[in-house]
Amino acid sequence: MRDSKDLIKAIKRAATEAVEASKPVAICFGKVTSANPLNILVDQKLPITAKQIVTTRNVTDYETDTSNRERAGEKTGVTIHNQLAAGDEVILLRQQGGQRYVVLERIG
């Protein structure tokens, strides 16, 4: 009797894992624990490092050119300061298998 219960549990676990593995991405939440190098604590339990993190423009510093409307053709470089800082809470997409995370945006 015990063997059949163990078998049923194993089958249920395998089915659950198969369903999870078929999902290409999952939404996660995290908190930046270090900005340089970038480290994030995902769902308050899983630390991830810069090697596992892909950042978007929404969470990095970048430069852009703006056109000066008063002087045709004149462009001015502007730096947008979006880099993450320790303590920032973020929304992430976890790629299938949980090896890479894309940081989409800050929360709040």
C-alpha positions, -999 to 999 in steps of 0.1 A, spaced: 0 0 0 28 24 9 46 17 -24 15 27 -44 11 60 -24 48 68 -31 43 60 -68 12 83 -69 32 111 -52 61 106 -77 37 108 -106 20 139 -93 54 156 -87 66 146 -122 34 160 -138 38 193 -118 74 196 -129 65 190 -165 39 217 -165 63 242 -149 90 233 -174 67 241 -203 63 277 -192 88 298 -211 88 327 -186 75 335 -151 71 369 -135 91 374 -103 98 401 -79 131 410 -63 151 434 -43 185 448 -53 211 439 -27 241 454 -45 243 478 -75 279 471 -85 282 442 -91 245 439 -96 229 413 -72 192 407 -67 173 387 -41 144 371 -60 112 364 -41 130 370 -8 149 337 -10 170 332 -41 201 354 -47 211 360 -84 242 376 -97 252 398 -126 259 368 -147 223 357 -145 208 392 -150 198 410 -182 189 446 -178 167 468 -199 170 505 -207 144 511 -180 170 502 -153 203 514 -167 220 548 -173 221 558 -210 227 588 -232 203 602 -257 204 631 -281 177 658 -280 171 682 -309 171 719 -301 140 732 -318 152 768 -316 184 760 -335 176 736 -363 199 706 -364 216 713 -331 217 683 -308 224 681 -271 235 650 -253 215 641 -222 223 613 -197 193 595 -183 201 582 -148 181 550 -144 207 527 -128 195 504 -101 206 510 -65 207 488 -34 172 486 -19 153 491 -53 125 466 -57 121 453 -92 99 432 -115 117 404 -133 110 378 -160 125 344 -152 135 325 -184 126 289 -185 148 269 -162 155 298 -139 191 305 -152 185 340 -165 164 369 -153 154 400 -173 149 431 -151 119 449 -166 113 478 -142 114 492 -107 84 489 -85 70 522 -73 
